[in-house]
Amino acid sequence: MTDLLAAPVEMPAFEHVPQPYRGPSREEVLAMRKQYVNPAVFTLYRDPLMIVEGKMQYVFDETGRRYLDMFAGIVTVSCGHCHPRVVQAVRQQVETLQHATTIYLHPNLPQLARKLASKMPEGLDVTYFVNSGSEANDLAITMARLFTGNNDVIAVRNAYHGGSPTAMGLTSHHTWKYPTQVNAGVHHTMCPDPYRSSLDGTPDEIARRSADDIRETIRYATPGRIAAFISEPIQGVGGATRGDATYLREAYRITREHGGLCIADEVQTGFGRTGENYWGFQNSGVVPDIVTMAKGLGNGVPMAAVTTTREIAEKLAQRIHFNTFGGNPVAMAAGLAVLDVIDDEGLQENARVIGGRLLAGLRELQERHPLIGDVRGMGLMLGVEMVKDRETRAPAKEETAEVLEACREMGVLIGKGGLDGNVLRIKPPMCITAADADFALDVLDRAFSRVGG
């Protein structure tokens, strides 16, 4: 284990100097939050962290202290905080025309739709823009039901698809569900995660038997015809879990045999984050009928999208469907800049290379720290599952929280997830460097040593 008396790896040098903070004190902000903000709006740390500035892969608190952001606001930030090209595109558009609904023509909307089509498999070339991943998944389900004439939808256990009533119905995490969600006709099937599956066998065998559960669910819980199967190529909130590539291939085949459409929720996996491919579904060699996306598309600007075929899209036109802010010029300007930055700065390749460096480093840590039960993921979408005992795989929920606190103390921000809150979620801006990765690994090593003994 790490010698805690040895000098730690230093945070990489960074030229940016944060502006002096002159706003309300941290104590005043915390007091206002407690008095005026809905208590459902939570903070991550025991002693809440106040962030007032960001630049690329770093954020700064009110004292000017710098932190390496290895969570990036749950991958909302793809190119980096306040990337100059994105900032410039948004500023220029705000100064020209801040808002116009889609009942008028504006060049930004069709230009971004065309750009997205160029990134998709042939035939997926028609896009509807909305404001959040929840809205995107709601709309995708609506479109699937309209097109197929069927109502039942299959989702995967351990999934997270958003916070609106319909999206909560698709979600299977009890911590994210309320008794008010619209879940009529939604059925959840086995998650193909080989680490937590109740099934025995190789990852391929678990994937095939999990896919078979879709057929059984359709047989026993539906009229035999379904509207859609929706899944994340890699589960985000679920803890960076994914099945063998066989799973989506079989799941899509079974879905189409029963009249359904296949929906890929790319809210967290899209835009090159997995490294090997631009979209998460490509890692399984499948082509969905509908793709939903959000977060990284706007690099922090609230926006989302649903891309599908023209045949499916035309079903939505049989009634008036309107989104006041979806497709607004400012969000579209941000999206255009983001896609250009990802291409021009080679961020997908950087996700592959630096993600591989992090994954190898995490697996080395796994060999030395019994707290680490599993290391998984692709590119810059990684998960570290912590357990009290590797044999029983009992979730180490309290220890996970302590590791987060220790990392924060040493200057690294990491998220957590999984059904039991025992998975470290590592999803930094795609612009991080090898030096950043090495610094984060050293901090994690020290945190595991401190918490695990």
N, C-alpha and C positions, 0 to 999 in steps of 0.2 A: 504494500500500500504506500501511498504518498507519505514522504517524510514531511510532516506538517511544520517542522522547524526550518525546512529548506525554503529558500526564497521562491515565492510564487512567480509564475509566468506573468509578465507585465501586460497590461492592456495595450494593444497596438496604438502607436502614435496617431493622432488625428488633428488636422489643421484647424478645423472649425472651432471658433470660440463662441459660446452661447451669449446671447444678449443678457444684460443684467435684468433680473426679474423685479418688477415694481408693482405687481398686482397684490391681491389680498393674501394674507399669510396662509400658510398651510393649515394652521389651527382654525382660521376663519372659514376657509373653504370646507374643512371637515365639519365644522359646526353648521354651516349652511346646508351641506349635504344631508346631515342628520335631521334637520328641521324641515326642509322644504322638498327634498327629493324622495320619491317612493322608495321604501326600504328594500324593494326587490332589486334595485340597482346596487350591486354588491362590489366590493373591492377584493383584490386577491390576497394581499398580505395582512398579517396581524397588525402591523403598523402601516397603514395605507401609504403607498408611494404617490407623490404628486409629480406629474410630468408636465413640463411647461414648454419644452422645445424638443425638436427632433431633427436629425440630419443623417440621411442615408441609413446605415445600420445601427446608429446610436440614438439614444434619447437622453435628455438632461432634466434633472429635478430643479426645484426653485433655488437651490444653493449653487447650481452650476455643476454638480457632480454628474459625470458621464456614466451611462450604463450600456452594455452591449445587449441589444434587443434580439433575443433568440426566440421570441414568440411573435413579434411583429403585429400585435393586436389581432391575434388569431388569423394570421396570414392575410390581413386586410392590406398590408403594405407589401407590394411585390418588388418594386423597383428601388425602394429605400425611402425613408422619411424625407419629405420635402425635396424630392428629386428636382433639380433646377429646371429640367425640361418640362416636367409635369406642372410645376408651379407656374412657369412662364405661359404655358398653354391655357391654364385656368385663368390666370390674371388677364391675359389678353382677351379671352372670351367674356369675362365679367365686365371688362371695360367697354366691350362692343355691344353685347346683347346678353343680359343676364338670364332672361327667361322668355321662352316662347313655346307654347304647347305644340303638339304634333299635328294639330289641324292646319298649321302653316308649314310651308317648306323651309327647311334650313339645311345647308350642306352637311353639317356634322353628322346628323343621324344616318343618312344612307351611306356616307363614307365609312363610318364605323361598322355598319352592318356588312358592307362589302369586305372590309378588312377581316372581320370575323369569319365570313364565308371562305376566305382564302386560307384560313387556318383549319378548316373542317374537312372531313372526308366528302367526296363528291356527293351532291344531293342535299346535304345539310347546309342550306344557303339562305334561309329566311329567318329574320330575327325580330323579336318583340322586346323592347327595353322596358325595364321596371326599376324599382328602387332598392330592392334587397333580395337576398337569397330566399327568404320565406315567400315573398311575392312570386319569385320565379318558379319555385316548386309548386305553389298553388296554381299558377297559370298552366304549368306543364300537366298537372293532373286534370284540370278542366279541359285542356285540349285533347288529352288522351280519351277522356270520357265522351267528348263530343265526336271524335273521329271514329271510335270503335262502337259507340252505342252501348257499351258495357259500363258497369259501375265499380266493380271490385278492383282493388289495387293491392299489390303485394309489395311489402317493404321488408327490410332485413332487421333482425334483432340487433341491438346495440347501435342502431343508426341514429343520426340527428339530421333533421331536414328543415329546422326553423322554428320560429316562435309564434306564428299565426295559428289560428285554430286548426286549419287543415294540415299545416306543416307539423303541428304538434301531434296530430293523429298519425302521421307517418313515422314520427319519432318514437323510439321504444325505451328511452331512458326515463325512469320513473321520476328523477329529479327535475326533468324538464317538462313534465306533463301535468296538466290540470284537468279537472273533471269537465271542463267546458269545451274541450277540443272537438272538432267535427271529425269523427273517425268511423262513421258508418261505411261499411264496405272495405275497410282497411284491415289487412291481415299480415302478421309478421312471421317470417320463416327463419330457420336456423342461420346463424352467422357462421361463415366458413373459416373464421379465425382459428388457425391450428393450435394456438397456445391455450385458448380457453374453451375450445369445443368439448362437448360432452361425448363426442365420437372418437373412436380410436382409429389409428391408421396414419398413413403418410399424408402430407398436405394435399396431394392430388386426390387421394381417396376421400378425405374429409370434404374437399371441395365438391366432388361428385355426389356424395351422399347428402350434403347440404343443399345442393341444387335439386336433388330428388325430392326434398321436403317441399319445394315449391309446387311440384306436381301433386304431391299428397294434399297440400293445403288447398289447391285449386279443386281437387276432387271432393274433399270433405267440407270445405267452408264456403264455396262459391257455387254459382249455377253452372260452372264448367267453362265459362268464358270470362275473361278479365279485361279491364281497361289498360292496365299498365303494371310493369315491374319497375321500381325505382331503387337505385342503390348508389352509394358513393364508391368509386373505385378503390379508395382507401378511406376508411372511416376516420373522420377528424376528431370530433368530440369523443368518439368511442375509444380513442387512444391509438391512432395510427395502425389500426388493425386491417388486415386484408387477407383474402383467401388466395389460394393458388390460382394462376391464370385460367385454369380449367373452369373455375366457378362461373365467371361471367359468360363464358362461351356457352356453357350448359344452361345457365339461367335464361339467357336471351333466346336460346333455341326453344326451351320449354314455354316461355312467355308467348312467343310467336305462334307456337302450335295451338295455343288456347286463345288466340285472337287479340292478344295484348301488344302494347307498344313498350319499348325499352327506353327508360329514362336514365341518363347518366347525370348525377348530381356532381358537377365539377366545381362547386363553390370553393372548395379548398385545394383540390388537386390540379386545377387548370393552370394554363399559361406557363407551362414549362417547369413547374415546381418539382415534379417527380424526376426531372433530369433527362431520362431516356427519351421521353416523348412530350409533345406540347400538351396533350390531354391525357388524363389518367386512364381513360378507357382503352387507349391505344396500347397500354402495357399488357392488356389481356387479348389483344388481337380481335376486338369486336367493334362494331359500328352501331351506336344507338339510333333510335328514331327521334329522340328529343334530347337536347343538352341544356342544362341549366348552369348558370355561372353568376358570380358576384365578387365581392371582396377584392381580390387581386386585380380585377378588371379596372377598378377606379383608383387603386393605390391610396385608398382612404376616402375618396369621394363616394357618397352613397349611390351605388348604381348596380344593376344586375341585368341579366338578359336570358331569353329563352330562344334557342336556335333549333329549327326543325326543317322538314321538307315543305315544299310549297303545298303539296296535297294535304298535309295535316294542318298547315297554317290556315288554309282557306276555310276550314270549318269554323274558325273563330270569327270570320267575317259575316256569319249568318245573323248575328245580332251586333248592336253597337257595343264595342269594348274600348274603354278609354282610360288612360293613366295620365293624370295631370302633370306629373313631373318626370315620368319615364320618357327617356329620349331628349331631355332638355339640353340646350346647347353647351352649357358648362360641363355637365357630366360627360357628354359625348367628346368634348375637347380633351378632357382628362383621359378618357379611354383610348382615343387615338394616340395621344402622347405615350401612354403606358405601353401599348403594343409596339410602337416604334422603338422605345427604349429597350424593351425585352429583346428585340431583334438586333438593334444596332450595338448594344453593349454585351451581347452574348450571354444573357442571364440564364437561359436554359442550360447551356453548357457549363456555366459556373455552378448551377445547382447540381449538375451531375458530378462534377469534379469535387467541389467542396463537400457536397453531401456524402460522396464516397469516403472522403477523408474523415468526416465526422462519424460515419457508420463504423468504419474500421476502428477508430479510436474508442467509440462506445463499446464495441465488442471486446476490445482489450481491457477496458474497465470492468466489463462483465466477468472476465476471468479472475479478477482480483477482489471484487466486491460481492459478497453473497446476497446483498440486498437486491441486486439486479437479476430479475428472473428472465427477462426477454428483451432483446433489442431488435427493432424492426423498422421497416419503412423504405422509402426510396427518395433519392435526391435530397431536397431540403424539407421533407415531410417525414420526420422520424419520431419514434416513440420508444421510451424506456420503461418497461413495466417493473415495478418494485414489489417484492414479496417478502414476507417474514420468514418463509421457509421454501426452498426450491422444490422440495418433495411434495408438500401439500399445496404449494402455490397460493397460500393465504395472502390476500392483498395487504400490503404495507401502507395503509392510507395515512396514518400519522407520520410515518417516516418520510413519505413523499412530501408532505407539507413542510417538514423540517428541512429537507433538501432544498426546496424552493426558497425558504427563508435564508438558508446559508448561502445559496448562490446570489441572491439579491444583495446580501451583505458584502459579498466579494465583487459585485459589479456586473452580474449577469442575470438577465430576466428570462425565466422559462415558464411555460404554462403547465397545466396538468389536466388530465381527462380520464377517460375510462369509466365504466359503470360504477366502480368503487373509488374513483378519484385517486388511483394509485399508479397512474402512468404520466411520466414526464413527456410533455409535448414540445418538440423542438422544431420550430418553423420560422426561421429568421427571414428578413428581407433577402432576396436572391442576389444581392450585391456583396454579401459578406466575403471576406478574404480567408486565405489559409491561416494567416496570423490570428484572425478572429476565432477560427475553429480551434486552433491550438490553445488559445487563451480559455475558451469555453470548456474544453476538455480538462484542462488543469483545474479550473474552478470546480467542475463536477467531481473530479477525483478527490479533491479536498473535502467537498461537501459530503460525499459518500463515506469518506474516512471518518469525518466528524460525527455523522449520524449513526453509522453502522458500527463504529468502534474499531 
